[in-house]
Amino acid sequence: MNSLFSQYGFFGFCRLIRDVIFTKALFSFRARLVRYPFYIRGKKYFSFGESFTSGVGLRIDVFPGLSDFPSVTIGDRVQINDYVHIAATNSVKIGNDVLIASKVFITDHNHGRYSGDFQDDPRIPPASRNLVFAPVTIDDNVWIGELVSILPGVIIGKGAIIGANSVVNSNIPEYSIAAGVPARVIKIYDFESSKWIRINQR
């Protein structure tokens, strides 16, 4: 108790006690800590596993009506830091033991279609364009850095790392490090040498 008090200070410790009480009252004893303030729209479509932890400003939007069973599903022992926004009209799945830094945006939908045969007219206001969606999957043991954006249809493989400020618009293989705009794989883990190996970029 004394170490917590010295770590957080008086007001921080009081906020921590408040957040623990709110967490147990609103999210059951499966959640470890959900810090206030938070905003969840479509709570019945949102589920999480054991020992879920979130920072302040968590925002989750699940929009029913655009697909039959929209959902945001979070696995066990997931830690999400401050001001993360997850938006789903179809499906966002986050596996076990995932760590997400602050100010990350994850979405499975977009206003309009901008590739393929049927594309949206830029003269139509963005808010009036049809929502296009594709599921997002983040596998176990993924580490997502600060200010990352993860876009519709992306699968991030097990054990992958996404560098800060990256925009992920295509699949990232398991046990790799990806970074950039758009995110590209820069290292892969070599199990024989137990080292991350840089790959050549063209």
Buried (B, 14 or more C-beta within 10 A) or exposed (E): EEEEEEEBEEEEBEBBEEBBEBBBEEBEEBBBBBBBEBEBEBEEBBEBBEBBBBBBBBBBBBBBEBBEEBBBBBBBBBBBBBBBBBBBBBBBBBBBBBBBBBBBBBBBBBBBBEEEEEEBEEEEEEEEBEBBBEBBBBBBBBBBBBBBBBBBBBBBBBBBBBBEBBBBBEEBBBBBBBBBEEBBBBBBBEEEEEEBEEEEEE
